[in-house]
C-alpha cells in the first residue's frame, strides 16, 4: 500500500477540473471548446487513477482498503474517513467510467452554457465518488445530499420542455426522503458518539431502535432507488433531463439507494431488515410487475426505459433482502450491469433524439435500413437488458433468483413474471423502432453512428458482454465482502435477543402515547 | 454608609468608547452637514472595528461591573462580535444605496451606531433595567432608520408600524419586568435567580405564579423582537417597506442581539423555570418554522420572502433553545452566526438588483440572472441552497447542530417537524434558483455593482460555501459561549 491518498485524489480531482474551467477566459466558442476538453481529460484521468484502486485491490480481505482518516470536527467525533471494500469499489469504478462517456456523448448535443454544464458534471462526479468511498455517515450524507444541487441544475437548465416541473419534483422528493435519514444519523450519533461507519457497524441496536432507524433510512433509499410507490419522480426526471443527465441518474444515482441498503440497512439493522423483508418483497414484486406493464404502454422511449429501470431495481431489492450470498451478490452485480445497460439505453435514445429531436416511438421505424451499426448496438444492449445468457443482465438475474428460490418461491415466481414482461416491452420497442419498412420521409436521410458515437458505445457493449461471459473477476472481488456482510448480519442477529415483531407494537404505542 | 467605589470601567470599555465616539460623530455631522455622510460612514465602520478589537482583546472570563448590572463573558463576546460584524457590513453595503436613493443624511450612520451600542448593552445586560435601557436605545434608533426615507409612503408606514408594535412589546416587557420585580424584590439577574431558587420546586404559590406571569410577558416581548410567531406580524411589512440597507441591518444585527437577550434571560434568572418556559419556546419554534415555510411560498417580493424566511430561521434557532442544554445553546449560536452571514450575503444580492438606476424587488426581476450577471447569480444560489440547508453549504451545519441537540434531548417530534418544514422551505428557496437559472433572461441589472457590494458578496459567499472546510473558530467560540450559560 502506498501513502499516496488515491481515494482523495479520485474524489476531488474532478472538483479541481471544475475550478480550472471556471478560470477559462475568452469568447464563448473558446470557453466552450476548452471546457469540453478540460472536462474530458479530467474525467479520463480520474478514471485512470481509479483503475489503480482495482489493480491494488486485495480480494482476500473484507476489511476496508485504501483507508484515509483525518479528524474533521474532532469535538464531534466526525472524521474525514475514506475507504472502499469489495462492495463499493465497483460502484466507484462505474461512476468514474460513466462520467467521461457522458462528457463525450454531449460533445455536440449541449451548445448552450457549456462551461456551466461541464462544471455541474464535474462537481456531480466528486459528490458521487464521495458517496461510494465515505466511511463516515456525516460525510456520506453531505455527498449524498450535495448532488441534488448539480443534478437539479442539470435537469432544470438543459432539460426538455417540462424541465422545471421535473427538476422540482426530483429535488423535493429526494430531499424529503433524506432529511429523515439525517435525523437517523443524528440519533445514531447521539447513541454511539460517533458517525464512523465501521464503528457503527459493530454497534448492536435494540430491536425497537432498529425498526425506527430502518424506516428513516428506508424513506431516503426507497425514494432514491426508487421503489414503488415512491418512483413517480423518476419517469419525469428521466424524460426531461438531457441525455447525459439521464445516464447519470439511471446509471449511478439510482444505485445509491441500493448501496445505502447494503452499507447501512442490512449490516446495521439486521433484525429490522429481516422483519421488513416481506414488506420489501411485496413492494418489489409490485414494482417489477406493475412498472413493467406500465413500460409496455409508453409512447415515449425515455419513459419506457425509466419504467424499466424501476422494474430492474425492484429485482435488485428482492435479491438484496434474501440475506443469501447469491441474492446479494446477484443484486450488486445486477446494479452494476444495469448501470452499464441503462446508461447505454439512454445514450441509444440520445443518438436518435439528437438527429430527429423526437423521443416518440411512433416517430421511428425501419432504422435498420439506414443505421445498421446502431441497430447492432441497440440489439446487444436490449438483449442484455432482457437478461439473455452471455450478457451481463443474465448473471445478475440468475444469481438473484437462485437466492430468492431458497427463501420464497412465490416471490421468485412473480419476480420472474416481471422478467418475461421485460422481454416483451424491450423486444416490442426494438421491433417498432428498428424493424419494419422505412416509410417516414424525414428518416430517409438519417445517418448511422459516427466515430465519436461508436467510441462511447464500444466500451459499454464490450463491458455488457464481458460481464456476461466472464463474470468471475467481478464476483471474486465481491465475494469476500458479501460473505462478511452476511456474517455480520448473522452475528448482529444473535446479539439482538428479542424478536422485532414483538416490539413493534410496543414502540408504536410508546410513540402514540 | 458604604464608601462609593468607582465601577470597573475597563470591562465596559467597548460600550463606553462607542457611546463617546458616537456623540463626537454626531457633532461632526451637525457641523459639517450632509456632505460628511460618506466620511461618517467610514468613521462608524472604523469605530465598530475598534470596538470589535476591544471586545476580543477584553477579558474572556466572567466579570461584572456597574454594581452587577453589566456583565462581560465569553457569551457576550461571541454575540457582540456577531453584532459588530453585522452592523459594520451592512453600513458598508448600504453606502451606494444611501448615496443614490436620497438617504444621504449624516444621521443615518450615527443612528446605526447608536442602535449598535444599544445592542451591545442588551447583550451585556445583567439587570432588568439595564436590559430595558439597552433595548430601548436600540429600538428608538431603529424606528427612525426604518422611516428614514420620509418622502416614501412605504418607508414611513414601515417606521410607524414598527414603532407602534415595538412600543406595545416594550410595554409588555416593562409589565413583565415589574411583575418579576414585584414578586422577587430584585431587578438583578443573579438575585432573581437566587430568589426563584429559594422558592424551591413550588410552582403553585402566589409568588411562583406571579413570577411565571412576568416571565410570560417578558418572553412574549422578546419573541416580538426576534419576530417569532405569533409575534411576527410586523416583520414582512417592515422588511418590505424599510430601505433595503436598513432591512439588511434588521435581519442581521438586532435579531442576534434580541436572541442573545432571550438566551441570557431564560437561561440566567429563569433557569429554574425551564420546564415552564420550555413549552412556550417549543410552541413558538414550531409555529415559526411552519409559518416561515408555508407563508413564504406565495410571496412575489423578495424582501417579503426573506422576511418570512427569517421568521423560519428564528424557529430553527429556537429548536436549540427548546432543548435547553449547552449543546442546544451552542447550536443556537452557530445557527445565528451562519444565518447572519447568509442573510448579509442575500441582502448584498438584493442591493445589486438595480435596473436603470431604479431598485427592483420582484422575484421575476431575477429571471435569467445567471446569464446577465453570473457572479451575482452564483452567490445568490449559494445563499439560497444554504438557507434551504443543503450540504455542503454552511446553512446545513447550522441546522445540523440544533437538530442534534433536539435529538439528544429526545425531542423527536420537534426534530421531525423541523426537518419536514425545512423541506417545504426548500421549495421557495430553489424557486429563486429556478428563476435565475431556468427562466428566460429579462433586462440586465446595472453593472458594475460597486466595490463595496462585490467584496461583501465574495466574503459572505466564500464563508457560506467553504464553512465546512474550517468550522473550528465558530464552533469553539460557540462552545465556550454556551458552556458559560450553564454554570
Interface residues (C-beta under 8 A of the other chain):
Chain A: X73 X75 X113 X116 X141 X142 X145 X146 X148 X149 X152 X153 X156 X157 X163 X164 X167 X168 X171 X172 X175 X176 X179 X180 X182 X183 X186 X187 X189 X190
Chain B: X370 X371 X385 X390 X391 X392 X396 X400 X403 X404 X407 X408 X412 X415 X416 X419 X420 X422 X423 X426 X427 X430 X433 X434 X437 X438 X468 X471 X475 X479
